[in-house]
């Protein structure tokens, strides 16, 4: 899954989205620290491939995108919207293929702009990136070829504080960055970073009114932060081999960026630092039980503004959650299975 599978809905409840065989299932929390609903199928009976991307806009609607099989050796992208955890999501709606026809070309990514329009990005057969976006008055616009070359691994789509959409992609020896000049515009390729980047480790976060920050792991195993227009900064050594998850939150009255990663020990490691002040440094602190090797990790804030961390094993379906205590630092409650 592409990053944000734990999402706070319009009614304040947290929902966890998981892939189960050929369908997407959703579990919703009744309230902060409360019980969780049993899994429900999202988007109807459409058979899907085992890939899922999620995004959310200011209206707090959840947008889901996946690939579905069409005819032999071919696939197409489909989209659904989940307005609230206690409502059924819309049925899967076909949105086409970046090359008109063909099989899957890569994992999609989704970002939602300030007007609530989903932007779906996916690698095309030429090795660049294509995009399709919702129109302001409904429906979908045409596919746009955003160019690029030799794109590898998952894409990182993000909506800045401005409400405009940006995209990052790993390529051999660096990262490509696209951004919108104005709302609704086709994102333009505007900067390339030369750096050693491990594919499938990218995550982007809106960190100020002017900037988004890309987090990635380099070939030496260090977690790095990069804002277009600046040089990348080495933040700290990776806690483990998996991707880092990030969230911007308030800790002890300060605007901070919180990182989480499955550590080499199998537990979850956390680190925090003042947002956009990488020079302040960050240090890992491990928490919780040892996790299955396939466990996914996510971060969110509940309706009370408390950071929630969750892990999910696709093999067993086990969902575990913890919340930050009302104490200084990154003090967490005991992890519990739900």
C-alpha positions in Angstrom: 0.0 0.0 0.0 1.1 3.5 -0.7 1.7 5.2 2.6 -1.5 6.5 4.3 -3.7 3.6 5.2 -4.7 5.0 8.7 -6.9 8.0 8.1 -9.1 10.2 10.3 -12.5 10.6 8.6 -14.9 13.5 8.4 -16.7 12.4 11.6 -13.4 12.3 13.6 -13.1 8.5 13.6 -9.9 6.7 12.6 -10.2 4.1 9.8 -7.6 1.5 8.8 -7.8 0.3 5.2 -6.3 -3.1 4.3 -6.0 -5.3 1.3 -7.6 -8.7 1.7 -7.1 -11.0 -1.3 -8.8 -9.2 -4.2 -10.8 -6.6 -2.2 -10.2 -3.6 0.1 -11.5 -3.8 3.7 -12.0 -1.0 6.2 -12.1 -1.0 10.0 -13.3 2.1 11.9 -12.7 3.1 15.5 -15.8 4.0 17.5 -13.9 6.8 19.3 -10.4 7.6 20.7 -9.2 4.5 22.5 -12.5 2.6 21.9 -13.4 -0.5 20.1 -13.2 -1.1 16.4 -15.7 -2.3 13.9 -15.1 -5.6 12.1 -13.7 -5.3 8.6 -16.1 -4.2 5.8 -15.6 -4.4 2.1 -15.0 -1.0 0.4 -16.2 -0.1 -3.1 -18.3 -3.1 -4.0 -17.5 -6.5 -5.4 -15.0 -5.4 -8.1 -12.0 -7.8 -8.2 -8.7 -5.9 -7.6 -5.0 -6.5 -7.9 -3.1 -6.4 -4.6 -2.2 -2.7 -4.7 -3.8 0.3 -3.0 -3.2 4.0 -2.8 -5.0 6.5 -0.6 -5.3 10.2 -0.2 -7.4 12.7 1.7 -8.3 16.4 1.1 -9.5 19.2 3.4 -13.0 17.8 3.3 -11.6 14.7 4.9 -13.1 12.4 2.3 -10.9 9.4 1.6 -9.9 8.7 -2.0 -8.8 5.1 -2.9 -7.2 4.0 -6.1 -6.3 0.5 -7.3 -5.6 -1.6 -10.4 -8.3 -4.1 -11.6 -7.9 -6.9 -14.2 -9.8 -6.1 -17.4 -9.0 -8.5 -20.3 -6.2 -11.1 -20.5 -2.8 -9.6 -19.6 -4.4 -6.1 -19.2 -5.5 -3.9 -16.3 -7.1 -0.5 -15.6 -7.1 1.9 -12.7 -10.2 2.3 -10.6 -11.2 5.0 -8.0 -13.6 5.1 -5.1 -14.5 7.8 -2.5 -15.3 7.0 1.1 -17.1 10.0 2.6 -17.4 8.8 6.2 -16.5 5.6 8.1 -20.1 4.8 8.9 -21.2 5.1 5.3 -20.6 2.7 2.4 -18.0 3.9 0.0 -18.8 4.6 -3.7 -18.5 1.7 -6.1 -15.2 1.4 -7.9 -15.2 3.7 -11.0 -12.8 3.0 -13.9 -10.4 5.9 -14.7 -8.4 4.3 -17.5 -4.8 3.5 -18.1 -1.8 5.9 -18.6 -1.0 4.2 -22.0 -4.7 3.6 -23.0 -4.2 -0.2 -22.8 -1.8 -2.6 -21.2 -1.0 -4.3 -18.0 0.0 -2.6 -14.7 2.8 -0.1 -15.1 3.5 0.7 -11.4 1.9 1.5 -8.1 -0.4 4.6 -8.2 -0.2 7.5 -5.8 -3.0 10.0 -4.8 -3.0 13.6 -3.6 -6.1 15.7 -3.1 -6.0 19.5 -3.7 -7.7 22.3 -1.7 -10.8 22.0 -3.9 -11.2 18.3 -3.1 -10.0 17.0 -6.5 -8.1 13.8 -6.5 -4.9 13.7 -8.6 -3.8 10.1 -9.5 -0.2 9.6 -10.5 1.4 6.4 -11.9 4.4 5.3 -13.9 3.8 4.8 -17.6 5.4 2.3 -20.0 8.0 4.9 -21.1 9.4 5.0 -17.5 8.0 8.5 -16.8 4.9 9.6 -14.9 1.4 10.2 -16.1 -1.5 11.9 -14.2 -5.3 12.0 -14.3 -7.2 14.4 -12.1 -10.9 15.0 -11.2 -12.6 18.0 -12.7 -14.0 20.8 -10.5 -17.5 20.1 -11.6 -17.3 16.3 -11.6 -15.8 13.6 -13.8 -12.2 13.2 -14.8 -10.0 15.1 -17.2 -7.7 13.6 -19.7 -4.4 11.7 -18.9 -1.4 14.0 -18.9 2.2 12.8 -19.6 4.4 14.5 -17.0 7.6 13.3 -18.6 10.5 12.1 -16.5 12.6 9.0 -17.1 13.6 5.7 -15.4 11.2 6.2 -12.5 11.7 3.4 -9.9 9.6 2.3 -6.9 6.6 4.0 -5.3 5.8 7.6 -6.0 5.4 10.2 -3.2 2.4 12.5 -3.8 1.7 15.4 -1.4 -0.6 18.4 -1.1 1.2 21.5 0.2 -0.2 24.0 2.7 -1.1 26.1 -0.3 -3.5 23.4 -1.5 -1.4 22.7 -4.6 -0.2 19.2 -5.4 3.4 18.1 -5.7 5.0 14.8 -6.7 8.4 13.1 -6.0 9.9 10.1 -7.8 13.1 8.2 -7.4 15.3 7.7 -10.5 18.9 6.3 -10.8 21.1 8.7 -9.0 18.5 11.1 -7.7 14.9 12.3 -7.3 12.6 14.2 -9.6 10.1 16.8 -8.4 6.9 18.1 -10.0 4.7 21.0 -8.7 1.7 23.0 -9.8 2.1 26.7 -10.7 -1.6 27.2 -9.7 -4.5 25.1 -8.5 -5.8 22.8 -11.2 -2.7 23.1 -13.4 -0.8 20.1 -14.7 2.2 19.7 -12.4 5.5 20.6 -14.1 8.9 18.9 -13.7 10.8 21.7 -12.0 13.8 20.3 -10.2 16.0 17.2 -10.0 18.1 16.2 -7.0 21.3 14.3 -7.5 21.6 11.8 -4.6 21.8 8.1 -3.9 18.2 7.1 -3.2 16.8 3.7 -2.4 13.5 3.2 -4.3 10.3 2.6 -2.2 11.6 4.8 0.7 10.1 8.1 -0.3 7.5 10.0 1.8 6.6 13.7 1.5 5.1 16.0 4.0 3.8 19.6 4.0 6.1 21.3 6.5 5.5 25.0 6.1 3.4 27.5 4.1 6.1 27.5 1.5 7.5 24.0 1.5 7.1 20.3 1.4 9.8 18.0 2.6 10.8 14.7 1.1 12.2 12.0 3.4 14.1 9.1 1.8 16.8 6.6 2.7 20.1 6.8 0.8 22.4 4.0 -0.3 24.4 4.2 3.0 21.2 3.6 5.0 20.8 7.1 6.3 17.4 8.9 6.5 17.6 12.2 4.6 15.4 15.2 4.3 15.2 17.4 1.2 13.2 20.6 0.4 13.4 21.7 -3.3 15.7 24.7 -3.6 18.0 23.5 -0.8 20.5 20.7 -0.3 19.5 17.4 1.2 20.3 16.9 4.9 21.2 13.7 6.6 18.9 13.3 9.6 19.9 10.1 11.3 20.8 6.5 10.5 17.8 4.2 9.6 16.4 2.1 12.4 15.7 -0.7 10.0 15.2 -1.6 6.4 11.7 -0.4 5.8 10.4 3.0 4.8 10.1 5.8 7.3 6.6 7.2 8.1 6.3 10.9 9.0 3.7 13.2 10.5 3.7 16.8 11.6 2.3 17.3 15.1 2.6 19.4 18.3 4.9 18.0 21.0 5.3 19.8 24.2 4.0 23.0 22.6 6.4 22.8 19.6 5.7 22.2 15.9 7.5 18.9 15.4 8.0 16.2 12.8 7.6 12.7 14.1 9.2 9.8 12.3 8.5 6.1 12.8 10.1 3.0 11.3 10.1 -0.7 11.8 13.5 -1.3 13.5 16.0 -4.1 12.8 14.8 -5.6 16.1 11.3 -5.9 14.7 9.9 -3.2 17.1 8.7 0.3 16.1 11.2 3.1 16.5 10.2 6.7 16.9 12.2 10.0 16.5 11.2 13.6 16.5 12.7 17.0 15.8 11.4 20.7 15.4 9.9 20.9 11.9 12.4 22.0 9.3 15.1 22.3 11.8 17.0 19.1 10.9 20.2 20.5 12.4 18.6 20.0 15.9 19.1 16.3 15.4 16.9 13.3 16.2 17.3 9.9 18.0 15.4 6.7 17.8 13.4 5.3 20.7 11.9 1.8 20.3 8.4 0.8 21.4 6.0 -2.1 21.5 6.4 -5.9 20.7 8.3 -7.5 17.9 6.3 -7.4 14.7 5.8 -9.8 11.8 8.2 -9.3 8.9 5.4 -8.1 6.7 4.0 -5.6 9.1 3.0 -2.2 7.7 3.2 1.0 9.8 1.1 4.2 9.8 0.8 7.5 11.8 -2.2 9.7 12.2 -3.8 12.1 14.7 -7.1 11.3 16.4 -10.0 13.8 16.9 -8.4 14.9 20.2 -5.2 15.8 18.5 -3.2 12.9 19.9 -0.7 11.0 17.7 -1.8 7.4 16.9 0.6 4.8 15.6 -0.7 1.6 14.1 0.7 -1.6 12.6 -1.0 -4.1 10.4 0.1 -7.5 9.2 -1.3 -8.3 5.7 -0.8 -12.0 6.4 -2.7 -12.3 9.7 -4.8 -9.1 9.4 -3.8 -8.2 13.0 -4.1 -4.5 13.7 -2.3 -3.0 16.7 -2.5 0.6 17.9 -1.0 2.9 20.4 -1.5 6.6 21.4 0.7 9.3 22.8 0.1 9.8 26.5 -0.5 13.3 27.9 3.1 13.5 29.1 6.2 15.2 27.9 8.1 13.7 25.0 7.0 10.7 22.9 5.5 8.7 25.8 3.1 6.1 24.4 0.4 3.9 25.8 0.8 0.1 25.7 0.2 -1.3 22.2 -3.0 -3.3 21.9 -4.5 -5.5 19.3 -7.9 -4.5 18.1 
